[in-house]
């Protein structure tokens, strides 16, 4: 065997091929964690689902909800916007748009709290 051939080649970066079955299982496990209010674990599973099936609307929306619950409004807003790019008229489109508006409002509130009026 040559030195560069075989399964011992460590120069190759690991990647996940497109696998909708594994993605669906990750979403299912993410939902389990979400129901138990373990949002970090749920978000990790939704991210893993997206590594097997990028642009999965369900995983994207559920990841956004987790990020919002974990107090990461900027990341949550990006995921909600991603959901709307995937399914602009999807089943959670109205909820995603409301969340984006709400999160933009919270970002504006945080910025206005940082700026004190000059007296």
PLY file of the C-alpha trace (Angstrom):
ply
format ascii 1.0
element vertex 119
property float x
property float y
property float z
element edge 118
property int vertex1
property int vertex2
end_header
0.00 0.00 0.00
1.18 3.48 -0.80
1.60 5.94 2.04
-1.07 8.32 0.67
-3.69 5.69 -0.10
-6.06 3.79 2.12
-8.28 4.82 4.97
-5.43 6.30 6.99
-5.31 9.53 4.97
-5.79 12.31 7.52
-5.57 15.16 5.01
-9.15 14.62 3.90
-11.67 16.81 5.71
-14.77 15.08 7.01
-18.02 16.00 5.31
-21.57 14.75 5.47
-23.13 13.64 2.21
-26.73 14.53 1.46
-28.80 12.12 3.53
-32.44 13.07 4.13
-33.03 10.03 6.36
-30.33 11.04 8.83
-31.59 14.62 8.68
-35.12 13.49 9.54
-33.80 11.45 12.47
-31.80 14.45 13.74
-34.93 16.61 13.56
-36.86 13.96 15.49
-34.21 13.85 18.22
-34.04 17.66 18.21
-37.79 17.77 18.81
-37.33 15.40 21.76
-34.77 17.74 23.32
-36.90 20.79 22.53
-39.89 19.33 24.40
-37.61 18.84 27.39
-36.51 22.51 27.08
-32.93 21.48 26.36
-32.60 24.10 23.62
-28.83 23.79 23.21
-29.04 20.06 22.47
-32.03 20.61 20.18
-30.17 23.34 18.27
-27.17 21.04 17.85
-29.37 18.32 16.36
-31.10 20.77 14.02
-27.68 22.00 12.86
-26.60 18.43 12.28
-29.78 17.83 10.27
-28.85 20.85 8.14
-25.40 19.36 7.53
-27.08 16.27 6.02
-29.79 18.19 4.19
-29.05 21.88 3.77
-32.01 24.14 3.13
-34.35 21.93 5.14
-37.20 24.28 6.06
-38.28 22.44 9.22
-34.76 22.22 10.67
-34.09 25.87 9.80
-37.28 27.13 11.45
-36.82 24.97 14.56
-33.21 26.07 14.88
-34.39 29.70 14.76
-36.89 29.04 17.58
-34.15 27.44 19.70
-31.77 30.31 19.12
-34.45 32.79 20.09
-35.18 30.87 23.29
-31.45 30.79 24.08
-31.25 34.59 23.84
-29.42 34.81 20.50
-31.69 37.17 18.56
-29.33 38.01 15.70
-28.67 34.36 14.88
-32.36 33.53 15.29
-33.35 36.31 12.90
-30.90 35.00 10.28
-32.42 31.53 10.53
-35.98 32.87 10.30
-34.93 34.82 7.20
-33.36 31.63 5.85
-36.65 29.81 6.36
-38.48 32.50 4.39
-35.97 32.15 1.55
-36.62 28.40 1.44
-40.42 28.57 1.81
-41.67 32.15 1.43
-45.29 30.98 1.66
-44.69 27.95 3.88
-46.74 26.85 6.88
-44.63 28.87 9.34
-44.03 31.87 7.07
-46.30 34.22 9.03
-44.82 33.11 12.34
-41.29 33.57 10.95
-42.11 37.08 9.71
-43.61 38.03 13.08
-40.51 36.72 14.82
-38.24 38.72 12.50
-40.23 41.89 13.22
-40.17 41.15 16.94
-36.41 40.46 16.91
-35.70 43.63 14.93
-37.66 45.48 17.60
-35.62 43.94 20.39
-32.39 44.79 18.60
-33.57 48.40 18.26
-34.56 48.48 21.94
-31.13 47.19 22.98
-29.40 49.79 20.82
-31.58 52.60 22.15
-30.88 51.48 25.73
-27.15 51.76 25.04
-27.46 55.36 23.87
-28.23 57.70 26.73
-29.73 61.12 25.99
-27.42 64.06 26.50
-28.61 66.36 29.26
0 1
1 2
2 3
3 4
4 5
5 6
6 7
7 8
8 9
9 10
10 11
11 12
12 13
13 14
14 15
15 16
16 17
17 18
18 19
19 20
20 21
21 22
22 23
23 24
24 25
25 26
26 27
27 28
28 29
29 30
30 31
31 32
32 33
33 34
34 35
35 36
36 37
37 38
38 39
39 40
40 41
41 42
42 43
43 44
44 45
45 46
46 47
47 48
48 49
49 50
50 51
51 52
52 53
53 54
54 55
55 56
56 57
57 58
58 59
59 60
60 61
61 62
62 63
63 64
64 65
65 66
66 67
67 68
68 69
69 70
70 71
71 72
72 73
73 74
74 75
75 76
76 77
77 78
78 79
79 80
80 81
81 82
82 83
83 84
84 85
85 86
86 87
87 88
88 89
89 90
90 91
91 92
92 93
93 94
94 95
95 96
96 97
97 98
98 99
99 100
100 101
101 102
102 103
103 104
104 105
105 106
106 107
107 108
108 109
109 110
110 111
111 112
112 113
113 114
114 115
115 116
116 117
117 118
